[in-house]
Amino acid sequence: MLLELAPDQEVLREATARFLADRVPPEVIRRLREDPAGFSPDYWSAGAELGWTSLLVSEEHGGGSISGGPLVDLSILAHEFGARAVPGPLASANVVAFALSTWGGEAHAATLEAVLSGESLATCALGEPATPGEPAGVTVQVRADGGDVVLDGTARPVESAAQAAHLLVTAAVAGTAGFAQLLVPTTAAGVTITPMRTVDLTRRFFAVQLDGVRLPAEAAVGEFGDAGEQVERQLQVALALGCAETVGAMQTAFDLTVKWAFERYSFGRPLASYQELKHRFADMKTWLEASHAITDKAVAAVDAGAPEAAELVSAAKAYIGDYGTELAQDCVQIHGGIGVTFEHDMHFFLRRVTLNRALYGTPASHRARVTGIFENLKEQA
């Protein structure tokens, strides 16, 4: 997250931090482990009133940013979500709001309004990134049939699908190399939503089966068969927010561990005084500061639509995915036995970092993606 926030950004951060501390403190997060949704509807609607769903939406559609950099503003909220390991599909819900505001048109204005107000929840099934501009892992197909479109396939993992009223589904257009995005009501005939297991205590993911789901052609968001660029843009947004959230979790894990090392004594000395741990803390601090820096750079590039945005956000995802999990594991180990108990808070952040590492592509797939970007540049040169 930015080292120095503008006054309005600090107000947004503080309001969200106070709300999260009040509504979902650690003891509540523990209780939510058995909750099928992971959070209550009034929690999400209250968050929407604070601006959680409107920052990437244009002013003419009822949204607006704080600083003029909407994704930068939203990354501040994502950092707070990670720093407290709280529930809520912040990234996926905002991807849908962004898509409906930018490409949805009048056909989806009512849905966008409901999402902004928190009256209903919408989430997305984007697939995973491969080479620039081409979403991989898209296992849903769509075909035109008269004035309708028909979807078949399975999308997974889809966050909060069972709680959502609508799903923004990315699908390959049958018989072509193109992609389309469709806004699918979860109540539509042929939609089956099945829970998946996750390591996180409050985030819920589902497999969404689409069996001959028939929708009017107006369900398309953007140009049918030519949605590759908009999907790429949405993937970049989701990746940037995921990185910001992970860095928030890393920061809290590190801070808790440093505090513990100064308070915990061994052989009459604080743990922090031992040279081996000093070296390990130095390593972790280096990873943490680098993660802050690369995330800020990637968020700014995606926000500005810079040519290097895809490269930077994949580099950030690869770096943070590797070093975030190593940092969190080290923090657990330094705590000793108490660090692996359910009663201690450390596992909240290890769980969040581990989950985010796997979403929207692994570090290995993003290193391959960066390599593909360089190869494309060579060919163009």
SULHU-V450416 format. One record per backbone hydrogen bond with DSSP energy under -0.5 kcal/mol. NH is the residue of the N-H (numbers start at 1). CO is the residue of the C=O. E is the energy in kcal/mol with one decimal. If there is no record, write none. Layout:
BEGIN
nh & co & e
NH & CO & E
NH & CO & E
END
This chain:
BEGIN
nh & co & e
10 & 6 & -2.4
11 & 7 & -1.9
12 & 8 & -2.0
13 & 9 & -2.6
14 & 10 & -2.8
15 & 11 & -2.5
16 & 12 & -2.1
17 & 13 & -2.8
18 & 14 & -2.7
19 & 15 & -2.1
20 & 16 & -2.7
21 & 17 & -2.5
22 & 18 & -1.8
23 & 19 & -2.8
24 & 20 & -2.5
28 & 25 & -1.1
29 & 25 & -2.0
30 & 26 & -2.1
31 & 27 & -1.4
32 & 28 & -2.1
33 & 30 & -1.1
34 & 31 & -1.2
35 & 32 & -1.4
43 & 40 & -0.6
44 & 40 & -1.5
45 & 41 & -2.5
46 & 42 & -2.1
47 & 43 & -1.8
48 & 44 & -2.3
49 & 45 & -1.5
50 & 46 & -0.9
50 & 47 & -0.6
51 & 48 & -1.3
52 & 47 & -1.9
54 & 51 & -0.7
55 & 51 & -0.7
57 & 54 & -1.3
61 & 58 & -1.1
62 & 59 & -1.7
63 & 58 & -2.4
64 & 54 & -1.7
64 & 57 & -0.6
70 & 68 & -0.6
73 & 69 & -2.4
74 & 70 & -2.3
75 & 71 & -2.2
76 & 72 & -1.0
76 & 73 & -0.7
77 & 73 & -1.0
78 & 74 & -2.3
79 & 75 & -2.2
80 & 76 & -1.7
81 & 77 & -2.4
82 & 78 & -2.3
83 & 79 & -2.6
84 & 80 & -1.1
85 & 81 & -0.8
86 & 81 & -1.7
90 & 88 & -2.0
93 & 89 & -2.6
94 & 90 & -1.7
95 & 91 & -2.1
96 & 92 & -1.8
97 & 93 & -2.2
98 & 94 & -2.6
99 & 95 & -2.5
100 & 96 & -2.8
101 & 97 & -2.1
102 & 98 & -2.2
103 & 99 & -3.1
104 & 99 & -0.8
104 & 100 & -0.8
105 & 100 & -0.6
108 & 105 & -1.2
109 & 106 & -1.4
112 & 108 & -2.2
113 & 109 & -2.3
114 & 110 & -2.0
115 & 111 & -2.2
116 & 112 & -2.6
117 & 113 & -1.9
118 & 114 & -0.8
118 & 115 & -0.5
119 & 114 & -1.1
120 & 114 & -1.5
123 & 166 & -1.9
125 & 168 & -3.0
128 & 136 & -2.8
130 & 131 & -0.6
130 & 134 & -1.2
134 & 131 & -2.3
135 & 133 & -0.5
136 & 128 & -3.4
139 & 137 & -0.9
141 & 152 & -3.3
142 & 172 & -2.4
143 & 150 & -1.9
145 & 148 & -2.8
148 & 145 & -1.9
149 & 215 & -2.8
150 & 143 & -2.5
151 & 213 & -2.3
152 & 141 & -2.5
153 & 210 & -2.0
154 & 139 & -0.7
155 & 208 & -2.5
158 & 206 & -2.3
159 & 157 & -0.5
160 & 204 & -2.8
161 & 158 & -1.1
163 & 160 & -0.8
164 & 160 & -0.9
164 & 161 & -0.6
165 & 121 & -3.1
166 & 121 & -1.1
167 & 184 & -2.5
168 & 123 & -2.7
169 & 167 & -0.9
169 & 182 & -2.9
170 & 125 & -2.2
171 & 180 & -3.0
172 & 140 & -2.8
173 & 178 & -2.4
174 & 142 & -2.8
174 & 172 & -0.6
176 & 173 & -2.0
180 & 171 & -2.7
182 & 169 & -2.3
183 & 219 & -2.5
184 & 167 & -3.4
184 & 182 & -0.8
185 & 183 & -0.5
186 & 165 & -2.1
188 & 185 & -1.8
191 & 188 & -1.7
192 & 190 & -0.6
192 & 209 & -2.5
194 & 192 & -0.5
194 & 207 & -2.8
196 & 205 & -2.6
206 & 158 & -1.5
207 & 194 & -2.9
208 & 155 & -3.0
208 & 206 & -0.5
209 & 192 & -3.2
209 & 207 & -0.6
210 & 153 & -3.3
211 & 190 & -2.3
211 & 209 & -0.6
212 & 210 & -0.7
213 & 151 & -2.1
214 & 212 & -0.6
215 & 149 & -2.7
215 & 213 & -0.5
217 & 147 & -1.9
219 & 216 & -2.3
220 & 217 & -1.8
221 & 181 & -3.1
222 & 103 & -1.2
222 & 220 & -0.6
226 & 223 & -1.8
227 & 179 & -2.1
231 & 227 & -2.3
232 & 228 & -2.2
233 & 229 & -2.2
234 & 230 & -2.2
235 & 231 & -2.7
236 & 232 & -2.1
237 & 233 & -1.8
238 & 234 & -2.6
239 & 235 & -2.7
240 & 236 & -2.5
241 & 237 & -2.3
242 & 238 & -2.2
243 & 239 & -2.3
244 & 240 & -2.1
245 & 241 & -2.3
246 & 242 & -2.3
247 & 243 & -2.5
248 & 244 & -1.7
249 & 245 & -1.9
250 & 246 & -2.6
251 & 247 & -2.5
252 & 248 & -1.9
253 & 249 & -2.3
254 & 250 & -2.5
255 & 251 & -2.7
256 & 252 & -2.7
257 & 253 & -1.8
258 & 254 & -2.5
259 & 255 & -2.2
260 & 256 & -2.2
261 & 257 & -2.5
262 & 258 & -1.5
263 & 259 & -1.4
264 & 260 & -2.7
266 & 269 & -3.5
269 & 266 & -1.3
271 & 264 & -2.6
272 & 261 & -2.3
273 & 270 & -2.0
274 & 271 & -1.8
278 & 274 & -2.1
279 & 275 & -2.4
280 & 276 & -1.9
281 & 277 & -2.9
282 & 278 & -2.1
283 & 279 & -2.1
284 & 280 & -2.6
285 & 281 & -2.8
286 & 282 & -1.9
287 & 283 & -2.3
288 & 284 & -2.6
289 & 285 & -2.6
290 & 286 & -2.2
291 & 287 & -2.2
292 & 288 & -2.3
293 & 289 & -2.3
294 & 290 & -2.8
295 & 291 & -1.9
296 & 292 & -2.5
297 & 293 & -2.2
298 & 294 & -2.3
299 & 295 & -3.0
300 & 296 & -2.2
301 & 297 & -2.0
302 & 298 & -2.6
303 & 299 & -2.7
304 & 300 & -1.9
305 & 301 & -0.6
305 & 302 & -0.8
306 & 301 & -2.6
309 & 306 & -1.9
312 & 308 & -2.6
313 & 309 & -2.7
314 & 310 & -1.7
315 & 311 & -2.3
316 & 312 & -2.5
317 & 313 & -2.2
318 & 314 & -2.5
319 & 315 & -2.5
320 & 316 & -2.8
321 & 317 & -2.1
322 & 318 & -1.6
323 & 319 & -2.7
324 & 320 & -2.4
325 & 321 & -0.8
326 & 322 & -1.4
327 & 323 & -2.5
328 & 324 & -2.3
329 & 325 & -2.4
330 & 326 & -2.3
331 & 327 & -2.3
332 & 328 & -1.9
333 & 329 & -2.3
334 & 330 & -2.5
335 & 331 & -1.3
336 & 332 & -0.6
336 & 333 & -1.1
338 & 335 & -0.7
339 & 336 & -1.2
340 & 337 & -1.5
341 & 338 & -1.4
344 & 341 & -0.6
347 & 344 & -0.5
348 & 345 & -1.6
349 & 345 & -0.7
349 & 346 & -0.8
350 & 346 & -1.7
351 & 347 & -2.6
352 & 348 & -1.9
353 & 349 & -2.4
354 & 350 & -2.4
355 & 351 & -2.5
356 & 352 & -2.4
357 & 353 & -1.6
358 & 354 & -0.8
358 & 355 & -1.2
359 & 355 & -1.0
361 & 358 & -0.9
366 & 362 & -1.9
367 & 363 & -2.1
368 & 364 & -2.0
369 & 365 & -1.6
370 & 366 & -2.2
371 & 367 & -2.1
372 & 368 & -2.3
373 & 369 & -2.0
374 & 370 & -2.1
375 & 371 & -2.3
376 & 372 & -2.2
377 & 373 & -2.1
378 & 374 & -2.2
379 & 375 & -2.2
380 & 376 & -2.3
381 & 377 & -1.9
END
